Amino acid sequence: MKKFLISPELNWYRANFHCHTKHSDGALTPEQVKEAYKNHGYSIVAYSDHDVLLDHSDLNDEGFLALTSSEYAINDSKASFPKLFDIDTSDWVRKKCVHLNIFSKDPHNTFMPATAIEQNWILKERYPDTKCDGFIREFTKENINEIIKRCNDAGFLVQLNHPYWSLNEREDYINMEGLWGLEILNYATELETGSEYCPYIYDDMVRNGMYNLVCTMGDDNHNHAGLRESFGGSTFIGAKELKYDQIIEAMENGNIYCASGRDNPPQFKALYVEDNMLKIECTPVESIIVNGYCRSDRHTTHDDDSPGLTHDEFWLRESDVYFRVTIRDKFGNSAHTHTYFVKDYIEK
């Protein structure tokens, strides 16, 4: 009997989970973003403007869905690192922050939990009628977890964004509670820093108890230099139809995987377990890698004369504890599943 993790019977919609428009610090209007992304093969965009939560349902059509979302910032008031060479450590670039994407389960829910209107110039000056609950954000473990809890209680899925750009250290992310996802590639900050591809942080979080955490990729596109920072980080969502409730349900159930690459990123066609064998079907790639707990990695790499790997299979071993799958094409682009637990799929 086949147990599908990525089912070919679902439609897999390409999404950008991290996007900014003129409603915060982006260069394009929501309509211009929709046009650009639809033309590039996307079906979903989460309009996650900074501390602005707007309903963009008017953009929806049979081939496009706008997710109601926002990016929250919790900023440290003090310099995060020691003063070096008499450099001014009061500069914001030397201070930690935590950026959280929140995705509303209800497209028309624009109440912003855990924020105070007086804290944010965008809200105060451009959206004076925005409803907030008067919460004061502070860069402490307790305060960050309270923000995540309030967002969860208000009907949102919460994702941690770009931990490298945010100067996050292990002590920051490992103590977070209630996260739905981690952005393992932020395309804009990867272009800027070269260090924002971080599946190792995802593994660290899972190993330390965040067992239901999913991994995503997004663009964080602002588009002040054209479309250079667009289309590089995608999340694919599997659902029967492009309907808001079905997409949210798929996100909650983990019917997603993520992929890098502006054009034709590597994609999974099917992933299933049959007779304790993990079977993988995908677009042509250079390597297929299965990561388990600790050092239980296994991989296959095609030879130079072949057109690429399109399928592979691996025995599931109880000692793996969990597994996730990575496929990588000849250009270095990768697609990642989230973590699955062996005990849920093997037959004894």
C-alpha positions as CSV (number, residue, x, y, z in Angstrom):
1,M,0.0,0.0,0.0
2,K,1.3,3.4,-1.0
3,K,1.4,6.2,1.6
4,F,1.7,9.4,-0.2
5,L,3.6,12.4,1.2
6,I,3.6,14.3,-2.0
7,S,0.6,13.1,-4.1
8,P,0.4,13.4,-7.9
9,E,-3.4,13.5,-7.5
10,L,-3.1,17.1,-6.1
11,N,-2.5,20.3,-8.0
12,W,0.8,21.8,-6.9
13,Y,0.6,25.6,-6.9
14,R,3.7,27.7,-7.0
15,A,3.7,30.5,-4.3
16,N,5.8,33.4,-3.1
17,F,5.3,33.5,0.7
18,H,7.2,36.8,1.2
19,C,6.4,40.0,-0.7
20,H,6.4,43.7,-0.2
21,T,4.5,46.3,-2.2
22,K,3.8,50.1,-2.1
23,H,1.7,49.5,1.0
24,S,5.0,49.3,2.9
25,D,8.5,49.6,1.4
26,G,8.1,47.9,-2.0
27,A,8.2,49.6,-5.4
28,L,5.2,47.9,-7.1
29,T,1.5,47.9,-6.5
30,P,-0.2,44.7,-5.5
31,E,-1.7,44.6,-9.0
32,Q,1.8,44.9,-10.6
33,V,3.1,42.1,-8.4
34,K,0.2,39.9,-9.4
35,E,0.9,40.5,-13.1
36,A,4.6,39.8,-12.7
37,Y,4.2,36.6,-10.7
38,K,1.4,35.2,-12.8
39,N,3.5,35.7,-15.9
40,H,6.2,33.7,-14.2
41,G,4.1,30.7,-13.4
42,Y,3.0,31.5,-9.9
43,S,-0.6,31.0,-8.6
44,I,-0.2,32.4,-5.1
45,V,1.4,35.5,-3.5
46,A,1.3,36.3,0.2
47,Y,1.3,40.0,0.4
48,S,3.3,40.4,3.6
49,D,3.9,44.1,3.9
50,H,5.6,45.3,7.0
51,D,3.2,45.6,9.9
52,V,0.3,46.1,7.5
53,L,-2.4,43.5,7.3
54,L,-4.6,44.0,4.2
55,D,-7.3,42.0,2.4
56,H,-6.3,41.6,-1.2
57,S,-9.2,39.3,-2.2
58,D,-10.1,41.7,-5.0
59,L,-7.1,40.4,-6.9
60,N,-8.3,36.8,-6.8
61,D,-9.3,35.0,-10.0
62,E,-9.4,31.4,-11.2
63,G,-5.6,31.4,-11.7
64,F,-4.4,33.6,-8.8
65,L,-4.9,33.7,-5.1
66,A,-3.7,36.4,-2.7
67,L,-2.9,35.3,0.9
68,T,-3.7,37.8,3.7
69,S,-0.5,38.2,5.6
70,S,2.0,40.6,7.2
71,E,5.6,40.7,8.3
72,Y,6.1,41.6,12.0
73,A,9.3,43.0,13.3
74,I,10.6,42.7,16.9
75,N,13.7,44.8,17.2
76,D,16.4,44.7,19.9
77,S,17.1,48.0,21.5
78,K,20.8,47.4,22.2
79,A,23.7,46.4,20.0
80,S,23.9,42.6,19.6
81,F,27.7,42.3,19.4
82,P,30.7,43.8,21.1
83,K,32.0,47.1,20.0
84,L,34.9,46.5,17.5
85,F,37.5,49.0,16.3
86,D,35.6,52.0,17.7
87,I,32.6,51.4,15.4
88,D,29.4,52.9,16.5
89,T,27.3,49.9,17.9
90,S,24.2,52.0,18.1
91,D,23.7,51.6,14.4
92,W,20.6,49.4,13.6
93,V,22.6,47.1,11.4
94,R,24.4,45.8,14.5
95,K,21.1,45.1,16.4
96,K,19.3,41.8,16.3
97,C,15.7,41.5,15.3
98,V,13.1,38.8,14.7
99,H,10.8,39.0,11.6
100,L,7.7,36.9,11.6
101,N,5.4,36.3,8.7
102,I,1.8,35.7,9.8
103,F,-0.7,34.1,7.4
104,S,-4.4,34.6,8.1
105,K,-6.6,31.5,8.0
106,D,-9.5,33.8,7.1
107,P,-8.8,36.0,4.1
108,H,-10.9,38.8,5.5
109,N,-9.3,38.8,9.0
110,T,-7.3,42.0,9.2
111,F,-7.1,42.4,12.9
112,M,-3.4,42.7,13.9
113,P,-2.6,40.9,17.1
114,A,0.4,41.8,19.3
115,T,1.1,45.2,17.9
116,A,0.6,48.8,19.0
117,I,-0.3,51.4,16.4
118,E,2.0,54.0,18.0
119,Q,5.0,51.7,17.3
120,N,4.9,51.8,13.6
121,W,5.0,54.8,11.2
122,I,3.3,52.9,8.4
123,L,0.3,52.1,10.6
124,K,0.2,55.5,12.3
125,E,0.6,57.7,9.3
126,R,-0.9,55.6,6.4
127,Y,-3.4,53.3,8.1
128,P,-4.8,55.2,11.1
129,D,-7.9,53.0,11.3
130,T,-6.0,49.7,11.6
131,K,-7.3,47.7,14.6
132,C,-4.5,46.7,17.0
133,D,-4.5,45.4,20.5
134,G,-1.9,47.8,22.0
135,F,0.8,45.2,22.7
136,I,4.3,46.5,23.2
137,R,7.0,44.4,21.5
138,E,10.3,43.7,23.2
139,F,13.2,41.6,22.1
140,T,13.0,39.0,24.9
141,K,12.2,35.2,24.7
142,E,9.0,35.7,26.7
143,N,7.8,38.6,24.6
144,I,8.5,36.9,21.2
145,N,6.7,33.8,22.3
146,E,3.8,35.8,23.5
147,I,3.6,37.5,20.1
148,I,3.6,34.1,18.4
149,K,0.9,32.8,20.8
150,R,-1.3,35.8,20.2
151,C,-1.0,35.4,16.5
152,N,-1.8,31.7,16.7
153,D,-4.8,32.4,18.9
154,A,-6.1,35.0,16.5
155,G,-6.1,32.5,13.6
156,F,-2.7,32.9,12.0
157,L,0.1,30.6,11.0
158,V,3.5,32.0,12.0
159,Q,6.8,31.7,10.2
160,L,10.3,32.8,11.2
161,N,11.9,34.8,8.3
162,H,15.6,35.2,7.3
163,P,17.4,34.3,10.5
164,Y,20.9,35.2,9.1
165,W,19.9,38.7,8.1
166,S,18.2,39.2,11.4
167,L,21.5,38.3,13.2
168,N,19.7,35.5,15.0
169,E,21.8,33.1,17.1
170,R,20.9,29.7,18.2
171,E,19.7,30.9,21.6
172,D,17.2,33.1,19.7
173,Y,15.5,30.6,17.4
174,I,15.8,27.5,19.5
175,N,13.6,28.9,22.3
176,M,10.7,30.0,20.0
177,E,7.4,28.2,20.6
178,G,4.4,27.9,18.3
179,L,6.0,28.4,15.0
180,W,4.5,26.9,11.9
181,G,7.4,27.4,9.5
182,L,11.0,28.5,8.9
183,E,12.1,30.4,5.8
184,I,15.2,28.4,4.8
185,L,15.8,30.6,1.8
186,N,15.1,34.3,1.5
187,Y,16.0,35.1,-2.0
188,A,16.5,38.9,-1.6
189,T,18.8,38.6,1.4
190,E,20.6,35.6,-0.1
191,L,21.5,37.9,-3.0
192,E,22.6,40.6,-0.5
193,T,24.5,38.4,2.0
194,G,25.2,35.1,0.3
195,S,24.3,33.4,3.6
196,E,20.5,33.1,3.8
197,Y,20.2,29.5,2.6
198,C,19.9,27.7,6.0
199,P,18.5,24.2,6.0
200,Y,21.0,23.5,8.8
201,I,19.0,25.8,11.1
202,Y,15.8,24.0,10.2
203,D,17.5,20.7,11.2
204,D,18.7,22.2,14.4
205,M,15.2,23.4,15.3
206,V,13.6,20.0,14.5
207,R,16.2,18.1,16.5
208,N,15.4,20.2,19.5
209,G,11.7,19.5,19.6
210,M,10.0,21.5,16.8
211,Y,8.7,18.3,15.3
212,N,5.9,19.8,13.2
213,L,7.9,22.7,11.7
214,V,7.8,23.0,8.0
215,C,10.4,24.7,5.8
216,T,9.6,27.3,3.1
217,M,11.3,29.6,0.6
218,G,10.3,33.1,-0.4
219,D,11.5,36.1,-2.3
220,D,11.2,39.1,0.1
221,N,10.9,41.1,-3.1
222,H,10.8,44.9,-2.9
223,N,11.5,45.4,-6.6
224,H,13.3,48.7,-6.5
225,A,15.8,47.4,-9.0
226,G,13.2,45.8,-11.3
227,L,12.4,42.1,-10.9
228,R,16.0,41.0,-9.9
229,E,15.0,39.8,-6.5
230,S,11.8,38.0,-7.6
231,F,11.1,34.4,-8.6
232,G,14.1,32.9,-6.7
233,G,12.4,31.2,-3.7
234,S,9.2,29.3,-4.1
235,T,6.9,27.2,-2.0
236,F,4.7,24.6,-3.7
237,I,1.3,23.8,-2.1
238,G,-0.7,20.8,-3.0
239,A,-4.5,21.1,-3.0
240,K,-7.5,20.0,-5.1
241,E,-8.4,23.5,-6.1
242,L,-7.0,27.0,-5.8
243,K,-9.4,28.0,-3.0
244,Y,-8.3,30.0,0.1
245,D,-9.6,27.4,2.6
246,Q,-8.0,24.5,0.7
247,I,-4.6,26.3,0.5
248,I,-4.6,27.1,4.2
249,E,-5.6,23.5,5.0
250,A,-2.8,22.2,2.8
251,M,-0.3,24.5,4.7
252,E,-1.6,23.3,8.0
253,N,-1.4,19.6,7.0
254,G,2.1,20.0,5.5
255,N,1.2,19.4,1.9
256,I,4.0,21.7,0.8
257,Y,7.6,21.7,-0.3
258,C,10.0,24.5,-1.3
259,A,12.4,25.1,-4.2
260,S,15.0,27.5,-5.3
261,G,15.6,28.7,-8.9
262,R,14.2,31.5,-10.9
263,D,13.3,29.4,-14.0
264,N,12.2,25.8,-13.9
265,P,13.2,25.0,-10.3
266,P,13.5,21.3,-9.4
267,Q,10.2,19.8,-8.5
268,F,8.9,16.7,-6.8
269,K,6.4,14.7,-8.9
270,A,5.6,12.1,-6.2
271,L,6.9,11.0,-2.8
272,Y,5.5,7.9,-1.1
273,V,6.3,4.9,1.1
274,E,5.6,1.4,-0.1
275,D,6.7,-1.7,1.8
276,N,9.1,0.4,4.0
277,M,10.7,1.8,0.9
278,L,10.8,5.6,0.4
279,K,10.2,6.3,-3.3
280,I,10.9,9.6,-5.0
281,E,9.8,10.9,-8.4
282,C,11.0,14.3,-9.6
283,T,12.0,16.4,-12.6
284,P,15.5,15.6,-13.9
285,V,18.1,16.4,-11.2
286,E,21.8,15.9,-10.5
287,S,21.4,14.4,-7.0
288,I,18.7,13.0,-4.6
289,I,19.5,13.2,-0.9
290,V,17.7,11.7,2.1
291,N,18.6,13.3,5.4
292,G,17.8,11.5,8.6
293,Y,18.5,12.2,12.3
294,C,22.2,13.0,12.9
295,R,24.6,11.4,10.3
296,S,22.2,9.2,8.4
297,D,22.4,10.9,5.1
298,R,22.1,8.9,1.9
299,H,22.3,10.1,-1.7
300,T,22.4,9.2,-5.3
301,T,24.2,11.2,-8.0
302,H,23.8,10.7,-11.7
303,D,26.8,10.3,-14.0
304,D,27.8,12.9,-16.5
305,D,26.4,11.0,-19.5
306,S,22.8,10.6,-18.2
307,P,20.0,13.2,-18.7
308,G,19.5,13.3,-14.9
309,L,17.8,11.4,-12.1
310,T,14.0,11.3,-12.2
311,H,13.4,8.6,-9.5
312,D,15.1,6.8,-6.7
313,E,14.2,4.7,-3.7
314,F,15.7,4.2,-0.2
315,W,14.9,1.8,2.6
316,L,13.5,3.5,5.7
317,R,15.3,2.5,8.8
318,E,14.0,3.0,12.3
319,S,17.4,4.4,13.3
320,D,16.8,7.3,10.9
321,V,14.1,8.5,13.3
322,Y,12.9,11.1,10.7
323,F,13.7,12.0,7.1
324,R,13.5,14.8,4.7
325,V,14.3,14.8,1.0
326,T,16.4,17.2,-1.0
327,I,16.8,17.2,-4.8
328,R,19.4,19.3,-6.5
329,D,19.7,20.2,-10.2
330,K,22.9,20.8,-12.2
331,F,22.6,24.6,-11.6
332,G,22.7,24.1,-7.9
333,N,19.0,24.8,-7.3
334,S,17.4,22.6,-4.6
335,A,13.9,21.5,-3.6
336,H,13.3,20.4,0.0
337,T,10.5,18.6,1.8
338,H,9.9,19.1,5.4
339,T,10.5,16.4,8.1
340,Y,8.5,13.2,8.2
341,F,8.8,10.7,11.0
342,V,9.8,7.1,10.1
343,K,7.4,5.6,12.7
344,D,4.4,7.0,10.8
345,Y,5.3,5.2,7.6
346,I,7.1,1.9,8.3
347,E,5.3,-1.4,8.8
348,K,6.7,-3.7,11.5
